[in-house]
Amino acid sequence: MLKNMLTDKVGAGMYIVFENTCNQTSTYMWNGTAPEHIGDGDHHETAFEESEVSYTLPESNGCQYSMHLYPSESSFVEFKDSQPK
């Protein structure tokens, strides 16, 4: 699901954190072509809290889901270096 949804919209090195109202959280890292599961819980780099972009996802099995995107240090540097000088 993530691969089809994010391929062209999220840069490599972005953290994707899923959480729901049933007290479940899981973190993925986007490697540019596919998501890699980091583990249960929220594992994004807290230095980039202010850069969070969140989406509310459809409810499933009685739980409301949210997806949060955060840059990582590597994705931030890559974005900065790719800007015209």
N, C-alpha and C positions, 0 to 999 in steps of 0.2 A: 504494500500500500504506500509506504513512504517513498519508495523509489519512483513510482509513477507520479506522485504528488509534488515532489520537491526537486526533481532533476535539474530544471532550468531556473529555479527560484532561490536556491540556497547555495552559498559558496562553500567550498571545502573548509573543514575545520569548525563548522558551526555546530553548537550543541543543540539538541532537540530534546526537551524534557516534556514527557507526558505525565499528567496527574489527573486523578479523578476524585469525586466526592466520596468514594468508598475507601479512601486512605491508601491508594496505590500510586507510586511514582516510579518512573523508569527513564533513564537517560540514554540517548543515542548520540553518536558523532557522525556528521555527514562527511564522507571522504571524497566527495566530488561526483561519485557515480552511484553510491549506495550507502545506506545507513549501517553503522557498526554499533552493536549494543555495548554500552559501557557498563551498565549494571542497574540494579534496582536502586531507587533513591534519586536525589537531585545532585548531579555531579558537575554542573557548569562552573566556570570560573567566576567567582563572586566579584572580581574587579570590573566585570562588564554588566552588572545588575541594571544600570541605567539604559542599556542598549536593548533590553528585552522587548520582544514583539510577541504578543500572545493572541491566540485564537481559541474560541469556544467551539468545541466539536459536538456532534450529535450525542445524545444520551444513549447508553447501551447497557442492558441488563440492570437498569435502575441506577446507574452511576453517570454523572455528568462529567465529561472529559474536557480537558484543556491541553493545548500544545503551546509551549513556550520556546522561542528561539533566542539563542544567545551567541554572540561571537566568541571566539577563543583568541588568545594572544596571537596564534599563528594566522588565523583568518583576518584579524585586524591589521597585522603587518602586511599581509598579502594585498589587502584592499588598498592600504595607504601607498604601497609601492607601485600599484598599478595605475594610480592617478596621474594625469598629465602633469608635467613639470613646467 
